[in-house]
Amino acid sequence: MNKEKKNDFLFSVVIPVYKVEDYVEETIQSVLQQTIGFEKHIQMILVNDGSPDNSGAVCEKYRDLYPENILYIEQENRGVSAARNNGLQYATGKYINFLDSDDKWEPDAFEQILHFAESCPKARVFCGRMRYFEATTAFHPLDYKFAESRYIDLNDPEETYALHLHITSSVLRTDFAKALQFVEGMTLGEDALYLNSQILRAGGYAAVREARLNYRRRLAGSSAIQNKEQSQRFYSETVEKFYFPLIDLSTKLYGKVVPYIQSLLVYDIGWRVRYGQPEILTDAQWQTYLDQLRQVLQPVEDACILRNPVHRSIFRKEAMLRLKHGQEDILTDLTYNPKNKKLFLKGEKVVHIQKNTNNCEIYNVEHRGDQLLVEGRIRKWIVDARCTTKFVLAFAGKEYPVELRIYPHDCEETMFGERYRHYEFSVHIPFDSAFTPGQTRWVRPRLYFGDSKCDVGTGYGGRRFLATKLCDCAYRMIDGYVVLATPQGLKIQKPKDEKATHRALERRYLKWLWHNKQKHIVWLRLLYWFLAPRHKKPLWIVSDREEVAGDNGEAFFRFLANEQPADIDYAFVINKGCPDDKRMGRYGRVLHFGTLRYKLAFLLADVILSSQANDFILNAFTICDNRYLRDLMHFDFVFLQHGITMNDLSNWLQKRNKKIDLFVTSAPAEQKSIVESNYGLEPSQVILTGLPRFDRLVSAKDRRQKQVLLMPTWRKTVQDMLQRDPEHAAELLAQTDFYRFYNSLIHHPALLQKMRQLGYSGKFLLHPMMQNYTGCFTGNDVFQIATPTDYHRLFTEGALLVTDYSSTFFDFCYLQKPVIYTQFDEETFFAGQMYDRGYFDYRRDGFGPVCTDLDSTVTAICAALDADCALQAPYTDRVAHFYAYHDDQNARRVYDAVRSYQAKK
């Protein structure tokens, strides 16, 4: 440690240092670059808290460069609070900042704080804005208080929610700061406790909008704050050492828990009520935690919970009220005031039924025959309130009862379990007979509260309906009717002169777009209206992935090219210049993603058929541009699938999210599962045809070679971990059970010996989602680490498939070939994926043995090789009875089904 500096500094900056060799230099530089002048006005105190890495060397380098300004202290590892206290005693500046060693001040931050401090002598604490960087670039959730720079008085009821919790973005007058020490031994909340204790002592603080700190959110998720929910201390220490001390200090200084501290408690607990009991806590520990939170919330007014501006979720508010009062079903106690159309809870307004357009959402409107289909969802907790008696759709002087179903794809977790946010509804309304030319009708969602009725504020969502929040000029023409989506409901007109009305609406819309800096949208719409009348045939657009064909899209496109139907136009879309671009051009017209030609074709398309259901298939535009063009889109989406669906994908493929018009299936069990699950599809929309690519498999089934295919699916948990820290992806992957299993299998001596003996080779192929990590695996003289370019060739040439949960085995077994399932991680796999278990049980329905460890997998492979890779009983019968068809007419059945669906519209 070098000697204490005697200069008259304006600022002292204390930086605790521990395991930050990758970050601390940036932090130091942000202080050196302060515009008030580092060498003249800033003292830096670097406290090495026994860091085992090279952080100390970085500190020493800067200490040697600025010996008059930088004090370097080394101590045994005692924690961040001890390091701050150690540095505090050496601070000589007029003001002090405790800067975290991975954060960065903006260059003029101290200058801005000094300017405000000189104009506000009563302020003892000064807080700057916080903007995240690295993992995200958002401002801190409490940033709303920085609308303007000002002194925030704790006695001002208008400032109840103007919280600040981070010492790193705060500056204190040093003489004032030295009256308190950080509580040592705390690992969470120690800085918020110190800062808010000082704010209580001072009676307020200064919010300095012009001063900004950049607060690091690490991509690797390695900071103490980011990992806190995984720590048992999170559930004990914070309550005992943070909440209760603030309650006690406020009571001591003010005789009560002041609203500011009440708000702080609600803010922090609001994040905690989002999660249920963690595995690290026993039932008894969890109950103790709940009891302590209940005690903490006793001095908090209900209004403070209900008015909280950060935790807007009604279920978080409900959870905190339930904690406080020990009462279940608190939301059923809502009361309705017919005079102002509002719902109240415990005397506080919760929602305005008529004005809040988040209460009810319409996401699909279709004209079917002489009826109008209206589909949407409504807030479940509003309907479930005891004061609510019924929900209807009002149209043309009549009310149509609505059968409500729980909308399963939008739920919120709380510490008391999952809460579903919405009911969904689907209503067929007699339509055409209600109109005469020139007439206007309304479709209004309506709630009844006893005898009082109230039309519900309505919003609009879904993939292909109107985006009304951007522009009230948006409209849609549906079979001669004008549909306007308003906050009061659907306004539907049957114009006397359809063409004149349409022209007037479009001119109005184009004018709005032009004046709102959307000129490129104006030109796109004008091009569309020029081309649409000249487009005589229905247009079908077919695709697979952006960069690669070879799936059901290609198979169906080649069928169209062979059939050459005279009454439709068709095209295949793929990225320009990719390997399959020219090849697909041999079969017919090719469009390229992202081009103007494709975008116009997308707007003109009558049918889009794809093996993929990602956003790039369902939207040819940016998210913003799509909202101004979706009224022109009229295509039916036919999901050809990437493979047979065996798991529950409804959360991804549900109707509101994707709006699938026809869903291609290959097996009766698969079709039944999709109809009965939560996809939101009618039975007629789930067609049993077989996958088009099966046709090519049948025609090439005699190409079998002595080849073993290892084709595991991807792991979302592994993928997420690698993407968070791409620089160390190879090292991280090598530590996973996934890598260890397959690397051991590829190099297993007994397996390699058996394959050499019988003349077999092998290919190991990662899922396309994990192709970037192929280089992390090494092959040998038997197994090649391969990149799939042609799955059709792989399946026809392969003799045995070894996979885990991938649906690729359905293609392989369509050819009466054997499969082995390696499910060493089945207990954890489904918990981490984007889908849930479905109808297919591998042990009951599977086409091969299920192996749960390395040895049994090797034994099963060797047995299959000894049997010359012939499909064995009972799997022969399972394969024979699973598929609906075993022929090469799958693409034709899809074609006929699409033509039939189009003809009925």
N, C-alpha and C positions, 0 to 999 in steps of 0.2 A: 504493500500500500504506500502510495506517495503522500507527501504531506498535504495538510488541509490548505486550500487556496484562500487568500485573504482579500481578493478583489471584491469590489462592490458590484456584484452582478445584479441584473434585473430578474433573471430567471435561473432557477436550479432545476435540473431535470434528472430525476432518479430513475435508472433503468435496471431492474433486476434481470439477471442473465442466467439462463439454465437451458441447455440443449437447444440452442438457437443459432448454431453456426451458419445455417443457410439463410437466416433472416436478419441477424443483429446489425450487420453492416448497413443494410438499407435503413434501418431505424436510426442509427447514428447519423447517417448522411442527411436524413430529413431534419435533424436538429442543426447540423452544421450549416444547412442551406437557409436557415431562417433569416428573413429580410432585416430584422432588427440588428443583425451583426453578431455572429457567434463569439468571436474572440473578445469583443468588448463587453457583451451583455449576458452571456450564457455560461453557467457552470453545469457540467455534466458529471454525474456520479454513477459509475458503472459498478454494480455489485454482483460479483460472480458467486452464485449460490452453489458452489461445489460442482459446477458443470463438468461432466466427463468428456465432452467433445472439445472441438477447437474454438469454442466461443471465447475462451480466455485469451487466446492468441490474437483474435480480432480486436478485443478490448485493449490489449497492450499496445497493439500497433497504433491505435488512435490516441492512446494516452501519451505515447512517445511523440506523436505529431503535434499534439496540443497540450503540453505539460502544464501550462498556466490555467487551462480551463477544465481539463478532464482529471477526475479523481477516480482511480481504479482500486476497488476493495475486493479482497477474496475472503470468503467465509466457508465453513463447512455447510453442507446441505441442510438447511433448516426451513426451507419453504419461502414462497414469494413475500409473505407478510414480514418475516424476519429480515429479508433483504431490503424491503422498503423502509422498515424502521431503522435499519443500520445506515442506509443512505440519508434518511431524514435528519439524523443528528449532525451531519456534515454540511447541510444545506445552508448557504449564506445569501442566496438571492432573495429579493423582495417577494417573489412569487415562486411557487413550486409546482412541478408536474411530475406525476408518477407514470412514466411511459412504459407500456408493455414492449418487450424486446422484439416483437414482430410487427408492430404497427408503425405508421408514418404520419407525421404532421405535414400539412400543406405548407409551403414556404412562408406565407404571410400570416400564419396562425397566431404566433406570439405577438406580432405587431397589432393585429386586430384585437386581441385580448387586452393588451396594454392600453390601447386607445379607449376601450370601453371602461376598463378599470379606473383610469384617470378621471373619467366623467361620472363615475358612480362609486363614490368612496364608501358607501354603506355595504357594498357587496364584498363578501369574503370568499365566495366560491364562484368560479367562472367555468361554464361548460360549453364545449364546441360540438358541432355536428359530427356525426359518424357515418361514413360511407364504407360499405364492405368492398373488399377487393380480393382477387384470386378466384375463389370458388363462385362468387357472385358479385354484382356491382350495385346492388340495391342500397338505399339508405336504411338506417336502423328503423325498426317499427315505431319508435318514439320520436321520430324526426319531426312530426307534425307541430311540435311545440316551437319550432324554429321559424315560424311564419315571419317573425321579426325579432330583432335583438331587443331585449328588455330585461328588467329586473323582475323576477318571479317571487312574489311574497306568499309565504305559506298560508297566510290568513285570508288570501284572496280566493273566494270560492270559484272564480273563473279559472283558476290555475290548478285545480284539484288534480287534473290528469297530466300536468306538465312535469313528468318524471324524468330523472336522469340517474343512470345506474352504473356508469363506467368511470372509474377514476382515471383511466388512461387518456380520456378526452377531456379531462378537467384540470383546471389550474386553481390553486388556493393561495391566499396570502400566507407566507411562510410562518410568520409569528402565530397566526391563527391555526395553521396546520399542526404545529408542534405541540399543541395542547392535547392531542389525541394520538394514540398509537394504533397501528393495524393489529387486529387480533391474530396472534400467531397460532399455528396448528390447523387453521381452517384451510380447506382446499377449494371450496366453492363459495362465492358470494362475499369473500373477505373485502374486496374493493367496494362493492355496493354498500356493505355495512359501514365501512369507514366514511365513504362519501356522504351517505344519507344521514349518518350521525352528525357530520359536520354541517350539513344543510339544516338539520333540526336545531343545532346550536346557533347557527347564523340567522335563522328565521326566514331563509330564502336563498336564492342564488341567481346569478346572471346567465341568461341564455344568449350566447354570442353567435348569431347566425353566420357571420363572415369568417369565423374560425372553423376549420374542418380537419378532422383526423381521418385517415384511411385505416380502417380496421380489418385486419386480415382474417378471412375465413378460409382455412387451409383446405386445399383440394384433397389432401390425404386424410382429413378429418382427425388430425393427431393432437389438437389442442385440448386442454382440460375442459374448456367450455363445451366444445363439440362432443365430447365423450361422456358428459356428466350423467346422462340417463343410465349408463351402464355401471355406474358406481353406487354401491350401497350407501355411501355417505350422502348421496343426492337425496335420499329419503329420510335421513335422520339429522345430519349435521346442519343442513340449511334451515330446517324448522327450528331447531334448538338454538343455533348460534347466530342466525340472521333474523328470522321473523320475530321471535320473542324479545330479543334485545332491542329491536326498533320499537316494538310496542311499549316496552318498559320505559325507554328513553323518552318517547313522545308523552307518555303519561306523566313522567317525572317533570318534564319541562313545561307542559301545557295543561296538565290535568286531565288529558283525554288522548285518545288516538286520533290525531288530526286527519282530516280528509285526505291530505297528501299521502300519508303513510297507509291509510286504508286503500287508496288507489294503487300504491306500490304493491301491497299484498295481493290485491286482486290481479294486477298485471302478472306477477310472478306465478301465482297459483293457477292462473288461467292457462299457462303452458303445461302445467302438471296434470290437469284434469283430462288431458287428451289421451292418456294412456292408462291401461288397466294394470293389474298386478304383474310385476316383472318376475322372471324366474329366480332372480337373486334374492327375493324376499320370501320368507315363509308366510303362511296365512296369519300367524300371530303378529309378525313384524308389519305386514300390510295393514292389519287392523289398527295397530298402534299408530301407524303413519296417518291413517284416515282420522283417527281420534284427535291427533295433534293438529291436523289441518282444520278440523271442526272447531277446535279451541281457538286457533289463530283467527278464524273468520267471525267469531262472536262479536267483536267490537266493530266489525265492518257493516255499514248500513246496506240494506238491500239495494237501495238506489245506486250506490257506488258500483255494485256489481252490474246492474242492469244498464247503466249509462256508459260503461267502459268503452272507449272508442277503439281499442285495439282488438279485444276479444268480442267481435261482433256476432260470432256463432251463438245462436240461441241455446245450443246444447252445452256449450261451455258455461254459459250463464246458469243454465239449469243445474249443471253438475255442481257448481259452487254453491248455489242456493240449497241444493239437496244436502251437500256437505254441512252447510251451516245449520239447517233446520232439522236434518234427519228425516226429511219427508220425501217420499217417492211421488212420481207423477205430478210434479209441481206445475208443469205446463198445462195440465188439464184444468187448472184453476184460472185460466184466462177469462177475462170479462170483456164484453163488447159494449161500446158506447155508440148507439145509433145516430147520435147527433153529429159526431165528428168522424164516424166510420173507422174508429181505431180499436185495437185490442190492447188491453192493459193487464199487467201482472204486478200484484202487490202495489197497486197505485201508480205504477210507472208505465208509460206508453211503450209498447213492444213493437207494434207495426201498424201502419195505415193500410187498411185492406184495399181501399180504392186507388190510392196513389202509388203504392209500392208495386212495381212491375216484376219483382222477383217472387211474388207470392204464387203466381200461376204462369206456366210457360206452355205455349203451343209450338210444337216442333214439326208437325206434318199436317198438310191439308191436301186432300185429293178428291177429285170429282169422279165418282164411280157409279156408272149408270145414271139413275135419277137421284142419287144421294150424295151428300157431302161427308167424307170421312175426316174427322177432326181428332188428332192425337196430341196428347200433351201430358203434363204432370202438374201437381199442386202440392204445396207445403203440407206434409203429413201432420205436423204438430198443430197446425191451424184447424185442420179437419177433425183432429182427435180431441180438441178442447171440448169440455162439457157444454159450453155455451153454443157450440156449433151443432146444428141439427141436420143440415143436408147440403149437398153440392150438386148443382145442375148446370146444363148449358141452355141458355135462353136464345130462342130464334123464332122470329116471325110471330111473336105473341104467345108462343108456347114454351114450355120448359121440358127438357129431355133429361131424365134421370141418368146419372153417370155411375157405372160400375167401376169402383176404384180397386186397384191392385197395388201392392207395395212395389215401388220401383226399386229393384234390387241392386242397381249399379251405382248408387250414390248414397253411401252411408258414412257416418262420422263416428269414430271411436272415442269413447270417454272412459273414465275410470270405472263407470258403472255399466259398461258394455257398449255394443254398437247401437247407434240410433239411425234409423232410416229417415232421410230428409223428405222424401216425396212419395205420394201416390201417383200412379200413372193411370191414364184413362184413354179410351178409344170409343168414339161415339159416331154412329151413322145417323145423319139427320136427313129426313125427306126434304128435297132441295128444289128441284126444277119446278115443281108445282107451286112453289111459294113466290115465284117471280113473274112479273109482267115486264115488258121492255120499259126501261127508264126507272125501274124501281130499285131502291136501296134497302138492304136488310143488314142486321147485325147479328153476329154470333158472340154472345157474352158469357163468360164464366160467371157463375153467381153462387154466393154462399147465403145460407139462412142461419140466423142466430135467433132461435125461437121464432117469433112472428116477424122479426125484422130481416129484410133481405138487403144484400149489398153486392153490387157488381164488383168483380175482383180485378184489380190492376193486372194487366197481362203483358208478359214479355214473350219473345220469340227466339227459338234456338234451333238446334239440329243442323244438319249438313247442307240442306238444299232449300230452306225456307228463307224468308226475308230477314235482313238484319236491320231492324227498325231503329236501333239506338244511334245509328250513324246519321240517318236521314229520314225525315217524314215524307219524302217524295217517293220512296221506294214502293213499288207495286208489283203485282204479278197477274198475268192473264192466264186464266184456266178455263179452257173450252168456251170462250165467249163471255166469261164473267171477269170483272175486275175485282181483284182481292187486295185490300189495303190493310196492313197490319198496324193497328193503333194501340196505345196503352189501354183503351177502353174496350178492346176486343177486335174481332175481324169485321171490317166494313166491306160488304160485298154488293156490287152493283151489276145490274144487267143493262148495259147501255142500249139506247135506241139505235145508235149508229156506232157499231163496234170499232170500225176503222178510224173514224174521226176521234172517238174517245181515246183510243189507243195512241194515236198520233199526239194528241194534246198531253196525255200523261207522260209520254216519252220526251216530248220537248221540254216539259217542266223538269223532268229528272235530269236531262242533259244540261239544262241551264244551271241547275244546282251544282252538278258535278264540275262544270267549267269554272264556276265562281268559287269552288272549294278546292281548287288546285288538283283536280283529278282529270286533267285534260287527256291523259293516255287512256282513261276509261271511256271517255267520250268517243275517241277514235275507234276503240275496240267495239263499242256498241254500234256505232255507225257502220263499221265493216260487217258486223253481224247482220244488221237489218238489210244491208245491200245483198249479202250472200244468201240469206235464209229463203227468200222467194225463188231463187234460182237453184236451190238444192232440192231436186225432184225425188231422189231415192232416200230411203232410210240409211243412216250411216252407222256402221258398227265399228267400234275401235277395240282392238284386242291387245293385250300386253302380258308380260311376265315382270321380272325385275327391271330396274332402270338400266343396268349394265349387261344383263344376261337374259337370253331367251332359254329355250330348252325345257320349259315346263308346260302346264296345261294350256297356257296362252298360245305358245308356238304350235302345239298339237292341234288346237282348234283352228288357228289361222291356216295351217297347212290343209286342214279339211276344207275350209272355205275356198282356198286356192284350187283345190281339186274339183270341188263342186261347181264353182263359179256361178253362184246364183245371180240371175239377170236383174232381179228387182231390188237388190241392195248394193250399197257401196261398203267396202270394208278396208281397213288398214291396220297395220301393226305399228306400235309405238315403242321406241327404244332410244337410248342415248346415241347421239351422233358420234361415229368414229369408233365405237366399241367393237370388240371382235365379232359379235353376232350381227352387226348392222348390215354389212354387205350380204351376208348369208341369208338373212331374212328377206332381203330385197329380191332374191331369186323367186320367192313365192308370191310376191305381190307388192302393193304400195306400202311404203314405210314412212312413218312420221317420226319426228325427233322431239323428245321431251324438251320443253323450254322455248321452243321456237314459236314465232307468230303463227305459222301455218298450223301447228298442233293446237295452239290455244283456240284458234277459230274453229278448228275441227271439233274440239272438245265442246264448245258452245253449241255446235250444230248436231252433235252426236245424239242418236236415238237409243243406242245400246252401248254400254261399256262392259267388256268382258275381260276379266283378269284373274290370274292365279293369286294375286296379291290384293290386300285391302288396306294398304297403307295410304297416308295422306297424299303422296305423289300420284296415286292412281285416281283418287276421288276429287282432286283439286289441281287444276293446271296452272293456278295463279298463286300469288302470295296470299297470305291470310287476309290482308286488308283488301286487296283487289277483288278477291272472291266475294266479299260482302256486297260489292257494287255490281256484281255480274250474276249472282246466283239465281236471280229471277229469270234469266235467259236459259238456264240449264234445265233440260227436260228428259235426260237420259234415264233408262233403266239400268241398274247396276247388277250384273250377273257375276256372282262370285264363283269362279271355277275351282277355287281352293288350290293350295300348295301341296296338299295331301289329304288323306282321309282324316277327319276330325274324330279323335277318341277322347279328348279331354274337354272340359267345359271352358270354352272361349267366349262365353256370352258377355263377359264384362268388357271385352275388347270389340266384339262384333255385334253388340246390341243395336237395335234399330235406330235409336236417336243418334248414335255415334257414327254409324256407317250407312244406314238406310239401304240395306241389301234388298233388291227386288226378287231375285231368284238365287237360291243357294244350292249349289250342285253337291249331291251326295252319291255314295257308291254302295252303301250297305243298308239294309232295312234297320238294323240297330242304330246306325249313325243317323239316319233320317228321323227315326223316332226320338232320339235324344235331342236333336236340334229343335224339333217341333215342340217338345214338352219342356225344354229348358227355357232360360230367360233371354232368348234372342229377340223375342217380340215378333216373330214371323208367323204368318198364317200357314196352315198345312199345305195349301196350294203353292206357296212360295218355296217350299223345300222339295226339290225335284230329285228323284231317284234315277239317275242316268248312268253313273260311272264317270270316272275322270277321263277326259280326252286323251291324256298321255298313255293310258292303258292300251289304247289301240296299237301304238308303236311297239309296246312290249310284246304283245301277242304275235305280231308279225316278225319279230326278231328273236324268238325265244330259243333258238337252237345254237346260240353262240357261246355257250357256257365254257369257261376255262377253269383251270385249277387255281382259283384266286379267292382269298378270304378278305372281306371288306370289314374294316373297323370304322364305324360311323356314329360316334356319340353326338347327342344333341348339345346345345349350349346351356350354360348355367347363368342365370341372371345375376345371382350373387357374385359369381366370379367375374362376370363381364363388368358389373358396376365397380367392383374393387379395382380392376385393371384400368378402367377409364378414369377413375379418380386420380391415379398416379401413373400415367403412361411412361414416365421416365424410368420407373422401376418395375414395369409390367412383367418382364421375364423373371425377375427374382420373386415377385409376388405369386406368379402363376406356379412356379416350382414348389411353393410351400402349400399348395392346395391339394386336397384329397383327389380331386379330379386329375390333376397332372400325375400324381404319384401312382394312381391306379393304372392309367393308360400307358404311362412310360414303363411301368413294371410289366404290363401285359405284352407290350411290343418286344421287350427284351427278355422275356421269360425263357430260361434255358430249355425246359421240357417242351414248351410249345414250339420253339424254334427247331428243336431236334425232330419233332414229329412232322413238321411242315417240310423240312429238308428231306426227310426219309420218304415222304409220299409225293414229293415234287410240287408242293404248293408254294405260292408266293402270297404276299399280303399288301394291302394298301390301307394306310391310316388317313382318314379324311375328317378334318374338323368341320363343324357346322359353319355356314357362310357368316354367321354373326361373330365367329371367332377366328376367321381366316387370317387376321393380322398376326396371330400368335402361332402360326404353323411352324415358323422358324425356331420356336422354343423346344420343339421335339426333334429327336435325332433317329434316323432309321438304321437299318443294318442290311445284311445280305438277303434277308427274307422280307422284311417290311419296308415299304417305301412310304415316306411322308409325302402325300400327294395333295394337290389342289384340284378339286373337282371342276371339270370343264364340260362334261357330258354325263349327266346322271343316267340317261337312257343306256348309254354304252356300259357304264359301270354295272347296272343291274342285270343287263343281258349277259355280260361276260362273267360276273361273279358267281361263285359256287356256294358261298356261305356268307351270311351277313351277321355281324356281331354289333349290336346297338344297345341302347339303354331305354330311352323313352321317346326316341324319334319315330315319327310316323312313316319314315321311309320304308320300314319293313312291310307295309301294306303293298307297295309296288313290287318289292322283291318276292313276296309270297304269292302275288298274283300269278307268278310264273312257276308256282309249285316248288319253290326253293326254300331251304331251311333257314331259320333265324335263331339266334341266342340272345337273350336279354341280360345285360350286365347292370344290375341295379344295386350297386354297393352303397349308394347314398339315398335309398328310397325314403328314409325317414325325414330327411331334410330337403329333398329335391322340390317337392310340391310347395313347401312353405315359402320357397324363395322365388318361384316362377310367377309368370303373369297369368297363369290359368290354374284351375282346380281339377281334381280327379273327375273323370267322366264315367260313362257307362262301361268302358272297356277295362276289364280286370285281367291283368297279365297272367295270373295263375289260373284263372277260370276260363278265360277266352283266348289267351295268347297262342301264338303259332310256333312256340318253341319253349325250351326250359328257361326259368328265371334263376339267375345266379347272383348271389349277394356278396361274394368275396372273390379274391383273385384265384385261389386254388380251385374253387368250383367252376369258375369260368374257364380256366385252362383245361380242366377235366372234360367239360362239356364240348369245347372246341375239338379236342383230340378225339372224342367219341364220334363227333359228326364227321371228321375227316376219315376215320376208320370205316364209317358207313358210306363212304364215297359221296358225302353231302346229299344224301337222299332224304326227302321229307318223310318223317316217321309218324306212326300212330302215337297219340290221338290227334296229332296236329293236322294230318291229312283231312280228317273229317271236319275239323274246325275251319280250315281254309275253304273247303268245298261249300260249306253252309254259310259262310260270312258274307261273301260278295253277292250282289244281286245279279250280276252278269259275269260271264267268263268268255267274252267275245271281243271283236274289234269294231263294235258299233257304238261306242260310248260318245264320240263326238257327234255322231248323227242324232243320237237321242237328245243331247244338249241343244243342238240346232233346232230340232223339231219343237222342243219345249219353249225356246225363246220365241220362235215364230208364233206359236200358239198364244203365249202370254201377250205379245204385241198385238195380235189380232183381236183380243178381248178388250183392249183399252178403248 
